[in-house]
Amino acid sequence: MRILCTNDDGVYARGLESLVKIAREISDDVWVCAPQEEQSGAARALTLAHPVRIRQYDERRFAVTGTPSDAVLMGIQKVLGGEKPDLILSGVNNGQNLAEDVTVSGTIAGAFQGMAMGVKSIALSLSRLARDEARWETPEAHGAKVVKLLLEAGWPDNVVMNVNFPDRAPDDVAGIEATEQGHRDAVQLFAEERKDLRGGTYYWYGYTGALSDPAKGTDLRAIYDGRISITPLHLSLTDFTARKALEKTLAENSV
């Protein structure tokens, strides 16, 4: 089995080391094509207004000057010479990708790009309270087992699997749960205002530590309760209830 690994934290990220360890428990044919620099929050962006360059580090390790989607596209078309891998693994992200995170996550975008190109793809992320205190031993202990379980079970071609590991030691993980995408009841993103040395104003985005109260069965609840969350995701964002109501309104008010 040929596995292509990517991420959004960049080619030097600690989580990419964990991802390669996971992949090598499954196959000895493991390749890396990741962004040269961190691309967190890049979502499904493609680099259209600038050239994309590839840098080779060793026989099977490459970086691109672009986004996770660029990395997967170039990884398949150029690095692998157009030969599709059997599996794409994206991550392990330094931080959870749950609920509304999935629409901005570069980690999940890498998996979606793989899916769009006809390759089974899995996104993996690690929850943590502090960026420098991530428990990398947890995905390293459980990741290969989860990936093998998913490969054995299979999933539709238009779906990616979104795996999140809880902020717990490997032996304290409370199990694995199939979940649905949750929704936070509090806005966590904020803009912090600062001043530069010339007196100009600039801003950093950040997240508050406020926890929501998610429903049972959601990705958020599984992580809060210490379980590994696996959520099947697809790119269709259509709300069919709203569509049905709109159809009725348009039919009653046709021009």
Protein Blocks (a to p, Z undefined) as FASTA:
>chain_A
ZZddddfeojkbmklmmmmmmmmmmbccdcddddfbdcehklmadcfkbccddddfblml
ccddddfklmmmmmmmmmnnopacfbdcedjdebddehjllmmmmklmmmmmmmmnopac
dddddddfbfklccfklmmmmmmmmmmmmmmnopafkbccddddddddfklpgbdcdddd
dddfbdfbdcdddddfkopacddddddfbdcdddehiaklmmmnopacdddddfblcdfk
lmmmmmmmmmmmcZZ
